[in-house]
Amino acid sequence: MKHRIKKLVCIGISAFVLNGCSVFSSEKDVVEMAELPVFDATYQPKIAWSQNIGSGVETYFSQLQPNADENSLYVASREGLIKAFSVDTGKLKWSVDLSKIKNNRLNRSARFSGGITVADDMLFIGTENAQVFSLDKYTGDLLWLAQVRGEVLAQPAYSMGIVVIHTTRGDLTALDSLTGKELWTLSNKLPKLTLRGSSTPVIEQGAIVYGRADGFIATTLLKNG
């Protein structure tokens, strides 16, 4: 008797599962997507000007991106070339090549990877060589070069005279924007396995907000870390 009851229960469960599968495998979608409206574009963008710099990043991972202020567009190549163009006309304002400076002799090139950040009268850009460059945004002159502990893949953040660098080692380092002197460093332990890359810090109300490699979002004080 007990055996017969168990058999009936198994048959009932099987029938229920199969019936459920038939519902979900129905050809008709459970969720019907709305049709996209058809409209005629009233504005067609046109290319105002175009310029080239460098030869791209090839197969290397890079978060390098251009940046602009009200008058100029600043662009960098991975090898170390930085150019400033007029936003309105695309005319070249200045160009500087930092690929062959003394500090890069063992690295073949500047290997720019994080930036460009525009702040006040300066530009900041980080490298895979664990360096941070500061340039005069009007002339391209090198103001200072700072060494940090780890690759700089994330765009440097700036506020109140302080440049904040997030390295691939997990360190958060604050530099004096005028001298490049290290003000403080906050170290974060990395997981045993991580994806290559770093989040760009955000500075608001005297606090730094940044994403860590362990998946947590952290905050710290800009003034002292």
MARDOBA-19039 format. One record per residue (C-alpha): residue in one letter; residue number from 1; x, y, z. Coordinates in nm, 3 decimals, decimal comma. Example, Ala and Ser with C-alpha at 12.3 -4.5 7.8 and 13.67 -1.06 7.14 Angstrom:
% residues 2
@aa = a | i = 1 | xx = 1,230 | yy = -0,450 | zz = 0,780
@aa = s | i = 2 | xx = 1,367 | yy = -0,106 | zz = 0,714
***
This chain:
% residues 225
@aa = m | i = 1 | xx = 0,000 | yy = 0,000 | zz = 0,000
@aa = k | i = 2 | xx = 0,274 | yy = 0,237 | zz = 0,100
@aa = h | i = 3 | xx = 0,464 | yy = 0,149 | zz = -0,216
@aa = r | i = 4 | xx = 0,155 | yy = 0,232 | zz = -0,429
@aa = i | i = 5 | xx = 0,109 | yy = 0,570 | zz = -0,255
@aa = k | i = 6 | xx = 0,474 | yy = 0,662 | zz = -0,314
@aa = k | i = 7 | xx = 0,437 | yy = 0,565 | zz = -0,678
@aa = l | i = 8 | xx = 0,128 | yy = 0,782 | zz = -0,719
@aa = v | i = 9 | xx = 0,303 | yy = 1,076 | zz = -0,552
@aa = c | i = 10 | xx = 0,602 | yy = 1,044 | zz = -0,786
@aa = i | i = 11 | xx = 0,371 | yy = 1,031 | zz = -1,088
@aa = g | i = 12 | xx = 0,186 | yy = 1,341 | zz = -0,968
@aa = i | i = 13 | xx = 0,508 | yy = 1,539 | zz = -0,911
@aa = s | i = 14 | xx = 0,640 | yy = 1,437 | zz = -1,254
@aa = a | i = 15 | xx = 0,319 | yy = 1,545 | zz = -1,422
@aa = f | i = 16 | xx = 0,331 | yy = 1,880 | zz = -1,241
@aa = v | i = 17 | xx = 0,695 | yy = 1,943 | zz = -1,344
@aa = l | i = 18 | xx = 0,628 | yy = 1,850 | zz = -1,705
@aa = n | i = 19 | xx = 0,324 | yy = 2,075 | zz = -1,714
@aa = g | i = 20 | xx = 0,531 | yy = 2,361 | zz = -1,574
@aa = c | i = 21 | xx = 0,797 | yy = 2,308 | zz = -1,836
@aa = s | i = 22 | xx = 0,537 | yy = 2,319 | zz = -2,110
@aa = v | i = 23 | xx = 0,421 | yy = 2,657 | zz = -1,981
@aa = f | i = 24 | xx = 0,769 | yy = 2,808 | zz = -1,983
@aa = s | i = 25 | xx = 0,860 | yy = 2,650 | zz = -2,317
@aa = s | i = 26 | xx = 0,558 | yy = 2,800 | zz = -2,488
@aa = e | i = 27 | xx = 0,636 | yy = 2,976 | zz = -2,812
@aa = k | i = 28 | xx = 0,451 | yy = 3,285 | zz = -2,693
@aa = d | i = 29 | xx = 0,663 | yy = 3,521 | zz = -2,482
@aa = v | i = 30 | xx = 0,544 | yy = 3,575 | zz = -2,128
@aa = v | i = 31 | xx = 0,660 | yy = 3,938 | zz = -2,146
@aa = e | i = 32 | xx = 0,567 | yy = 4,120 | zz = -2,465
@aa = m | i = 33 | xx = 0,810 | yy = 4,391 | zz = -2,566
@aa = a | i = 34 | xx = 0,671 | yy = 4,724 | zz = -2,679
@aa = e | i = 35 | xx = 0,729 | yy = 4,814 | zz = -3,042
@aa = l | i = 36 | xx = 0,990 | yy = 5,079 | zz = -3,109
@aa = p | i = 37 | xx = 0,838 | yy = 5,398 | zz = -3,246
@aa = v | i = 38 | xx = 0,936 | yy = 5,508 | zz = -3,594
@aa = f | i = 39 | xx = 1,049 | yy = 5,868 | zz = -3,621
@aa = d | i = 40 | xx = 1,230 | yy = 6,090 | zz = -3,868
@aa = a | i = 41 | xx = 1,557 | yy = 6,241 | zz = -3,744
@aa = t | i = 42 | xx = 1,537 | yy = 6,621 | zz = -3,751
@aa = y | i = 43 | xx = 1,909 | yy = 6,674 | zz = -3,685
@aa = q | i = 44 | xx = 2,209 | yy = 6,513 | zz = -3,849
@aa = p | i = 45 | xx = 2,543 | yy = 6,569 | zz = -3,669
@aa = k | i = 46 | xx = 2,836 | yy = 6,682 | zz = -3,882
@aa = i | i = 47 | xx = 3,208 | yy = 6,641 | zz = -3,820
@aa = a | i = 48 | xx = 3,349 | yy = 6,985 | zz = -3,732
@aa = w | i = 49 | xx = 3,712 | yy = 6,872 | zz = -3,738
@aa = s | i = 50 | xx = 3,926 | yy = 6,563 | zz = -3,696
@aa = q | i = 51 | xx = 4,279 | yy = 6,495 | zz = -3,571
@aa = n | i = 52 | xx = 4,494 | yy = 6,188 | zz = -3,507
@aa = i | i = 53 | xx = 4,741 | yy = 6,117 | zz = -3,229
@aa = g | i = 54 | xx = 4,955 | yy = 5,807 | zz = -3,179
@aa = s | i = 55 | xx = 4,869 | yy = 5,461 | zz = -3,307
@aa = g | i = 56 | xx = 4,612 | yy = 5,349 | zz = -3,049
@aa = v | i = 57 | xx = 4,658 | yy = 5,112 | zz = -2,755
@aa = e | i = 58 | xx = 4,665 | yy = 4,793 | zz = -2,964
@aa = t | i = 59 | xx = 4,576 | yy = 4,498 | zz = -2,737
@aa = y | i = 60 | xx = 4,667 | yy = 4,671 | zz = -2,411
@aa = f | i = 61 | xx = 4,401 | yy = 4,749 | zz = -2,151
@aa = s | i = 62 | xx = 4,371 | yy = 5,127 | zz = -2,118
@aa = q | i = 63 | xx = 4,140 | yy = 5,380 | zz = -1,954
@aa = l | i = 64 | xx = 4,313 | yy = 5,668 | zz = -2,131
@aa = q | i = 65 | xx = 4,064 | yy = 5,927 | zz = -2,255
@aa = p | i = 66 | xx = 4,066 | yy = 6,288 | zz = -2,381
@aa = n | i = 67 | xx = 3,946 | yy = 6,577 | zz = -2,169
@aa = a | i = 68 | xx = 3,851 | yy = 6,936 | zz = -2,241
@aa = d | i = 69 | xx = 3,789 | yy = 7,275 | zz = -2,087
@aa = e | i = 70 | xx = 3,606 | yy = 7,570 | zz = -2,244
@aa = n | i = 71 | xx = 3,883 | yy = 7,640 | zz = -2,498
@aa = s | i = 72 | xx = 4,100 | yy = 7,333 | zz = -2,550
@aa = l | i = 73 | xx = 4,083 | yy = 6,959 | zz = -2,602
@aa = y | i = 74 | xx = 4,369 | yy = 6,758 | zz = -2,449
@aa = v | i = 75 | xx = 4,460 | yy = 6,418 | zz = -2,593
@aa = a | i = 76 | xx = 4,738 | yy = 6,171 | zz = -2,514
@aa = s | i = 77 | xx = 4,879 | yy = 5,860 | zz = -2,679
@aa = r | i = 78 | xx = 4,998 | yy = 5,555 | zz = -2,489
@aa = e | i = 79 | xx = 5,356 | yy = 5,611 | zz = -2,605
@aa = g | i = 80 | xx = 5,384 | yy = 5,954 | zz = -2,439
@aa = l | i = 81 | xx = 5,263 | yy = 6,215 | zz = -2,685
@aa = i | i = 82 | xx = 5,026 | yy = 6,483 | zz = -2,550
@aa = k | i = 83 | xx = 4,857 | yy = 6,745 | zz = -2,768
@aa = a | i = 84 | xx = 4,623 | yy = 7,037 | zz = -2,710
@aa = f | i = 85 | xx = 4,377 | yy = 7,140 | zz = -2,982
@aa = s | i = 86 | xx = 4,139 | yy = 7,431 | zz = -3,014
@aa = v | i = 87 | xx = 3,788 | yy = 7,312 | zz = -2,931
@aa = d | i = 88 | xx = 3,637 | yy = 7,532 | zz = -3,203
@aa = t | i = 89 | xx = 3,876 | yy = 7,476 | zz = -3,493
@aa = g | i = 90 | xx = 4,091 | yy = 7,174 | zz = -3,411
@aa = k | i = 91 | xx = 4,404 | yy = 7,384 | zz = -3,457
@aa = l | i = 92 | xx = 4,708 | yy = 7,248 | zz = -3,272
@aa = k | i = 93 | xx = 4,804 | yy = 7,468 | zz = -2,978
@aa = w | i = 94 | xx = 5,098 | yy = 7,270 | zz = -2,846
@aa = s | i = 95 | xx = 5,250 | yy = 6,924 | zz = -2,850
@aa = v | i = 96 | xx = 5,491 | yy = 6,752 | zz = -2,611
@aa = d | i = 97 | xx = 5,656 | yy = 6,409 | zz = -2,627
@aa = l | i = 98 | xx = 5,733 | yy = 6,253 | zz = -2,287
@aa = s | i = 99 | xx = 5,826 | yy = 5,909 | zz = -2,417
@aa = k | i = 100 | xx = 6,202 | yy = 5,962 | zz = -2,405
@aa = i | i = 101 | xx = 6,255 | yy = 6,134 | zz = -2,072
@aa = k | i = 102 | xx = 6,518 | yy = 5,983 | zz = -1,844
@aa = n | i = 103 | xx = 6,269 | yy = 5,801 | zz = -1,620
@aa = n | i = 104 | xx = 6,128 | yy = 5,600 | zz = -1,913
@aa = r | i = 105 | xx = 6,451 | yy = 5,455 | zz = -2,054
@aa = l | i = 106 | xx = 6,385 | yy = 5,110 | zz = -1,909
@aa = n | i = 107 | xx = 6,016 | yy = 5,108 | zz = -2,007
@aa = r | i = 108 | xx = 6,044 | yy = 5,186 | zz = -2,380
@aa = s | i = 109 | xx = 5,780 | yy = 5,460 | zz = -2,357
@aa = a | i = 110 | xx = 5,572 | yy = 5,665 | zz = -2,113
@aa = r | i = 111 | xx = 5,291 | yy = 5,404 | zz = -2,127
@aa = f | i = 112 | xx = 5,018 | yy = 5,656 | zz = -2,045
@aa = s | i = 113 | xx = 4,711 | yy = 5,478 | zz = -1,910
@aa = g | i = 114 | xx = 4,512 | yy = 5,693 | zz = -1,663
@aa = g | i = 115 | xx = 4,383 | yy = 6,039 | zz = -1,749
@aa = i | i = 116 | xx = 4,374 | yy = 6,303 | zz = -1,872
@aa = t | i = 117 | xx = 4,250 | yy = 6,514 | zz = -1,577
@aa = v | i = 118 | xx = 4,210 | yy = 6,891 | zz = -1,622
@aa = a | i = 119 | xx = 4,223 | yy = 7,096 | zz = -1,301
@aa = d | i = 120 | xx = 4,283 | yy = 7,471 | zz = -1,265
@aa = d | i = 121 | xx = 4,585 | yy = 7,546 | zz = -1,488
@aa = m | i = 122 | xx = 4,720 | yy = 7,191 | zz = -1,484
@aa = l | i = 123 | xx = 4,687 | yy = 6,852 | zz = -1,648
@aa = f | i = 124 | xx = 4,741 | yy = 6,523 | zz = -1,465
@aa = i | i = 125 | xx = 4,804 | yy = 6,185 | zz = -1,625
@aa = g | i = 126 | xx = 4,911 | yy = 5,847 | zz = -1,484
@aa = t | i = 127 | xx = 5,115 | yy = 5,566 | zz = -1,636
@aa = e | i = 128 | xx = 5,169 | yy = 5,192 | zz = -1,624
@aa = n | i = 129 | xx = 5,522 | yy = 5,280 | zz = -1,508
@aa = a | i = 130 | xx = 5,377 | yy = 5,386 | zz = -1,169
@aa = q | i = 131 | xx = 5,422 | yy = 5,756 | zz = -1,246
@aa = v | i = 132 | xx = 5,206 | yy = 6,067 | zz = -1,239
@aa = f | i = 133 | xx = 5,281 | yy = 6,363 | zz = -1,467
@aa = s | i = 134 | xx = 5,167 | yy = 6,720 | zz = -1,415
@aa = l | i = 135 | xx = 5,176 | yy = 6,965 | zz = -1,707
@aa = d | i = 136 | xx = 5,093 | yy = 7,329 | zz = -1,764
@aa = k | i = 137 | xx = 4,772 | yy = 7,316 | zz = -1,967
@aa = y | i = 138 | xx = 4,857 | yy = 7,636 | zz = -2,159
@aa = t | i = 139 | xx = 5,209 | yy = 7,541 | zz = -2,272
@aa = g | i = 140 | xx = 5,251 | yy = 7,167 | zz = -2,216
@aa = d | i = 141 | xx = 5,556 | yy = 7,229 | zz = -1,995
@aa = l | i = 142 | xx = 5,628 | yy = 6,951 | zz = -1,745
@aa = l | i = 143 | xx = 5,567 | yy = 7,081 | zz = -1,392
@aa = w | i = 144 | xx = 5,655 | yy = 6,769 | zz = -1,194
@aa = l | i = 145 | xx = 5,681 | yy = 6,393 | zz = -1,209
@aa = a | i = 146 | xx = 5,589 | yy = 6,176 | zz = -0,910
@aa = q | i = 147 | xx = 5,652 | yy = 5,808 | zz = -0,847
@aa = v | i = 148 | xx = 5,374 | yy = 5,604 | zz = -0,682
@aa = r | i = 149 | xx = 5,347 | yy = 5,241 | zz = -0,570
@aa = g | i = 150 | xx = 5,157 | yy = 5,073 | zz = -0,851
@aa = e | i = 151 | xx = 5,024 | yy = 5,122 | zz = -1,203
@aa = v | i = 152 | xx = 4,793 | yy = 5,419 | zz = -1,253
@aa = l | i = 153 | xx = 4,510 | yy = 5,297 | zz = -1,476
@aa = a | i = 154 | xx = 4,236 | yy = 5,513 | zz = -1,325
@aa = q | i = 155 | xx = 4,193 | yy = 5,882 | zz = -1,401
@aa = p | i = 156 | xx = 4,346 | yy = 6,100 | zz = -1,126
@aa = a | i = 157 | xx = 4,093 | yy = 6,294 | zz = -0,917
@aa = y | i = 158 | xx = 4,149 | yy = 6,653 | zz = -0,802
@aa = s | i = 159 | xx = 4,007 | yy = 6,882 | zz = -0,536
@aa = m | i = 160 | xx = 4,135 | yy = 7,164 | zz = -0,314
@aa = g | i = 161 | xx = 4,497 | yy = 7,141 | zz = -0,425
@aa = i | i = 162 | xx = 4,518 | yy = 6,763 | zz = -0,383
@aa = v | i = 163 | xx = 4,554 | yy = 6,500 | zz = -0,657
@aa = v | i = 164 | xx = 4,421 | yy = 6,156 | zz = -0,560
@aa = i | i = 165 | xx = 4,564 | yy = 5,848 | zz = -0,731
@aa = h | i = 166 | xx = 4,410 | yy = 5,499 | zz = -0,717
@aa = t | i = 167 | xx = 4,668 | yy = 5,238 | zz = -0,815
@aa = t | i = 168 | xx = 4,629 | yy = 4,875 | zz = -0,923
@aa = r | i = 169 | xx = 4,784 | yy = 4,770 | zz = -0,591
@aa = g | i = 170 | xx = 4,478 | yy = 4,910 | zz = -0,419
@aa = d | i = 171 | xx = 4,660 | yy = 5,211 | zz = -0,276
@aa = l | i = 172 | xx = 4,492 | yy = 5,549 | zz = -0,257
@aa = t | i = 173 | xx = 4,764 | yy = 5,815 | zz = -0,269
@aa = a | i = 174 | xx = 4,726 | yy = 6,191 | zz = -0,226
@aa = l | i = 175 | xx = 4,977 | yy = 6,426 | zz = -0,393
@aa = d | i = 176 | xx = 5,027 | yy = 6,800 | zz = -0,357
@aa = s | i = 177 | xx = 4,905 | yy = 6,944 | zz = -0,688
@aa = l | i = 178 | xx = 5,179 | yy = 7,210 | zz = -0,701
@aa = t | i = 179 | xx = 5,483 | yy = 6,998 | zz = -0,611
@aa = g | i = 180 | xx = 5,384 | yy = 6,633 | zz = -0,657
@aa = k | i = 181 | xx = 5,489 | yy = 6,561 | zz = -0,297
@aa = e | i = 182 | xx = 5,313 | yy = 6,265 | zz = -0,137
@aa = l | i = 183 | xx = 5,078 | yy = 6,378 | zz = 0,139
@aa = w | i = 184 | xx = 4,944 | yy = 6,039 | zz = 0,250
@aa = t | i = 185 | xx = 4,877 | yy = 5,686 | zz = 0,129
@aa = l | i = 186 | xx = 4,593 | yy = 5,454 | zz = 0,227
@aa = s | i = 187 | xx = 4,663 | yy = 5,086 | zz = 0,151
@aa = n | i = 188 | xx = 4,389 | yy = 4,833 | zz = 0,081
@aa = k | i = 189 | xx = 4,441 | yy = 4,458 | zz = 0,079
@aa = l | i = 190 | xx = 4,363 | yy = 4,301 | zz = -0,258
@aa = p | i = 191 | xx = 4,183 | yy = 3,969 | zz = -0,309
@aa = k | i = 192 | xx = 4,395 | yy = 3,679 | zz = -0,434
@aa = l | i = 193 | xx = 4,232 | yy = 3,706 | zz = -0,776
@aa = t | i = 194 | xx = 4,133 | yy = 4,038 | zz = -0,935
@aa = l | i = 195 | xx = 4,064 | yy = 4,182 | zz = -1,278
@aa = r | i = 196 | xx = 4,322 | yy = 4,434 | zz = -1,398
@aa = g | i = 197 | xx = 4,190 | yy = 4,786 | zz = -1,352
@aa = s | i = 198 | xx = 4,104 | yy = 5,048 | zz = -1,092
@aa = s | i = 199 | xx = 3,801 | yy = 5,266 | zz = -1,029
@aa = t | i = 200 | xx = 3,828 | yy = 5,644 | zz = -1,063
@aa = p | i = 201 | xx = 3,784 | yy = 5,814 | zz = -0,724
@aa = v | i = 202 | xx = 3,512 | yy = 6,076 | zz = -0,679
@aa = i | i = 203 | xx = 3,567 | yy = 6,369 | zz = -0,440
@aa = e | i = 204 | xx = 3,270 | yy = 6,544 | zz = -0,281
@aa = q | i = 205 | xx = 3,233 | yy = 6,755 | zz = 0,035
@aa = g | i = 206 | xx = 3,590 | yy = 6,682 | zz = 0,147
@aa = a | i = 207 | xx = 3,548 | yy = 6,304 | zz = 0,117
@aa = i | i = 208 | xx = 3,681 | yy = 6,052 | zz = -0,136
@aa = v | i = 209 | xx = 3,450 | yy = 5,777 | zz = -0,262
@aa = y | i = 210 | xx = 3,609 | yy = 5,488 | zz = -0,450
@aa = g | i = 211 | xx = 3,543 | yy = 5,128 | zz = -0,546
@aa = r | i = 212 | xx = 3,779 | yy = 4,863 | zz = -0,412
@aa = a | i = 213 | xx = 3,891 | yy = 4,544 | zz = -0,582
@aa = d | i = 214 | xx = 3,707 | yy = 4,334 | zz = -0,323
@aa = g | i = 215 | xx = 3,372 | yy = 4,474 | zz = -0,440
@aa = f | i = 216 | xx = 3,318 | yy = 4,722 | zz = -0,158
@aa = i | i = 217 | xx = 3,265 | yy = 5,098 | zz = -0,194
@aa = a | i = 218 | xx = 3,475 | yy = 5,292 | zz = 0,056
@aa = t | i = 219 | xx = 3,508 | yy = 5,653 | zz = 0,170
@aa = t | i = 220 | xx = 3,793 | yy = 5,839 | zz = 0,333
@aa = l | i = 221 | xx = 3,877 | yy = 6,199 | zz = 0,420
@aa = l | i = 222 | xx = 4,057 | yy = 6,400 | zz = 0,154
@aa = k | i = 223 | xx = 4,260 | yy = 6,594 | zz = 0,411
@aa = n | i = 224 | xx = 4,441 | yy = 6,305 | zz = 0,578
@aa = g | i = 225 | xx = 4,318 | yy = 5,974 | zz = 0,436
***
